[in-house]
Amino acid sequence: VDTLRFEAGLDDDSDPLVQRMVEQANLTSSGEGYQPFVVDREMLRQLDPDQIFIVEFSKISPLLKDLYFRNMLPEVEIVLCPACGHFFHAGALESHWLQSPACPLCKSQDIEP
């Protein structure tokens, strides 16, 4: 089983999102239950844009909100399918791409590894 651990040094003031995640983890471990947290515009501005992915669901329907994701493991390359909004590890997508050059889920050809 793969797990993500917050090692020493990751919860310092240099990364506001990690700080927020640690705060949320402390609330969850105290028995309050998981609650997703909302990141405001100011926090988004502080994050590295190369690690942020935006899934523009509002293009599909004006009733849907856009969602923002951050790659917490920047050494692992992530590819986003613009048609369906699913993420893939670049290596896994590349293997699939050799067999069928399209998104494994929606079959869109707008995605490239």
C-alpha positions as CSV (number, residue, x, y, z in Angstrom):
1,V,0.0,0.0,0.0
2,D,1.3,3.4,-1.0
3,T,0.9,6.2,1.6
4,L,1.8,9.9,1.7
5,R,3.6,10.9,4.8
6,F,4.3,14.4,6.0
7,E,7.9,14.3,6.9
8,A,9.8,16.8,8.9
9,G,10.2,20.0,7.0
10,L,7.2,19.6,4.8
11,D,4.9,21.4,7.2
12,D,6.9,24.7,7.4
13,D,5.5,28.1,6.5
14,S,6.9,27.9,2.9
15,D,4.0,26.0,1.5
16,P,0.5,27.3,2.5
17,L,-1.3,24.3,1.0
18,V,0.7,21.8,3.1
19,Q,0.1,23.9,6.2
20,R,-3.6,23.7,5.5
21,M,-3.5,20.0,4.9
22,V,-1.7,19.4,8.2
23,E,-4.3,21.5,10.0
24,Q,-7.1,19.5,8.3
25,A,-5.3,16.2,9.2
26,N,-5.1,17.3,12.9
27,L,-8.9,18.0,12.9
28,T,-9.7,14.7,11.3
29,S,-7.5,12.7,13.8
30,S,-9.2,14.5,16.7
31,G,-12.5,12.8,15.7
32,E,-14.1,15.6,13.8
33,G,-14.3,13.7,10.6
34,Y,-13.0,14.6,7.2
35,Q,-14.1,17.9,5.7
36,P,-12.6,19.1,2.4
37,F,-11.1,22.5,2.6
38,V,-11.5,25.4,0.1
39,V,-8.5,27.2,-1.2
40,D,-9.0,30.8,-1.9
41,R,-7.6,32.9,-4.7
42,E,-4.8,34.3,-2.5
43,M,-3.5,30.8,-1.7
44,L,-3.8,29.7,-5.3
45,R,-1.5,32.7,-6.2
46,Q,1.1,31.4,-3.8
47,L,1.3,28.0,-5.4
48,D,3.6,27.0,-8.3
49,P,1.5,27.2,-11.5
50,D,3.4,24.2,-13.0
51,Q,1.9,22.0,-10.2
52,I,-1.7,23.2,-10.6
53,F,-4.2,21.5,-12.9
54,I,-7.5,23.1,-13.7
55,V,-10.5,20.9,-14.7
56,E,-12.8,23.3,-16.5
57,F,-16.1,21.6,-15.9
58,S,-17.9,24.9,-16.6
59,K,-17.1,24.4,-20.3
60,I,-19.3,21.2,-20.1
61,S,-22.1,22.9,-18.2
62,P,-22.5,26.3,-16.6
63,L,-24.0,24.5,-13.6
64,L,-20.6,22.9,-12.8
65,K,-17.8,24.6,-11.1
66,D,-14.2,24.4,-12.2
67,L,-11.9,22.4,-10.0
68,Y,-8.3,23.0,-9.1
69,F,-5.8,20.2,-8.3
70,R,-2.2,20.3,-7.2
71,N,0.4,17.6,-8.0
72,M,1.8,16.9,-4.5
73,L,4.6,14.8,-6.1
74,P,6.1,17.1,-8.7
75,E,8.7,14.5,-9.7
76,V,5.8,12.4,-11.0
77,E,4.6,13.8,-14.3
78,I,0.8,14.1,-14.6
79,V,-1.2,14.4,-17.8
80,L,-4.7,15.9,-17.8
81,C,-7.3,14.9,-20.5
82,P,-8.9,18.2,-21.5
83,A,-12.1,16.4,-22.7
84,C,-13.1,14.5,-19.6
85,G,-10.9,16.0,-16.8
86,H,-9.2,12.8,-15.7
87,F,-5.6,12.7,-14.6
88,F,-3.1,10.0,-15.5
89,H,0.5,9.3,-14.6
90,A,2.4,10.1,-17.8
91,G,4.2,6.7,-17.9
92,A,0.9,4.8,-17.6
93,L,-0.7,6.9,-20.3
94,E,2.2,6.4,-22.5
95,S,1.9,2.6,-22.2
96,H,-1.8,2.9,-23.1
97,W,-1.1,5.4,-25.9
98,L,1.1,2.9,-27.7
99,Q,-1.9,0.5,-28.0
100,S,-4.6,3.1,-28.6
101,P,-3.8,6.9,-29.1
102,A,-6.7,8.2,-27.0
103,C,-7.8,8.8,-23.5
104,P,-8.4,5.5,-21.7
105,L,-11.7,6.7,-20.3
106,C,-13.4,9.0,-22.7
107,K,-11.5,8.0,-25.9
108,S,-10.7,11.6,-26.8
109,Q,-7.7,12.0,-29.0
110,D,-7.0,15.5,-27.6
111,I,-4.6,14.0,-25.0
112,E,-0.9,13.3,-25.5
113,P,1.5,11.7,-23.1
